[in-house]
């Protein structure tokens, strides 16, 4: 593999990891602000900013499988969609998806740490 290809691949992995790290912070916060009613104007604005992040970030879920060896992007999409469309009937699914994402995130983070130590 040529060095330019390796650099491009490393950059793509870095961007993907950054998005996963960002999601690990945003999604639990999004869960909290979509759970509590009524919302202040500040919380509504924060929710809209988070909505914008996930509605504009278009990545094929297979990309994370290729770059990270994980279905993490698919999990992020499931969490966001279930929280965005949150209601009493899908509350259990929203929590289930968030737990699955958190578990996979911690697994990836552990792998990244081990890779860094080698």
Secondary structure, DSSP 8 states (H G I E B T S, - for coil): --HHHHHHHHHHHHHHHHHHHHHHHHHHHHHHHHHSSS--HHHHHHHHHHHHHHHH----HHHHHHHHSS-HHHHHHHHHHHHHT--GGGHHHHHHHHHHHHHHHHHHHHHHHHHHH-
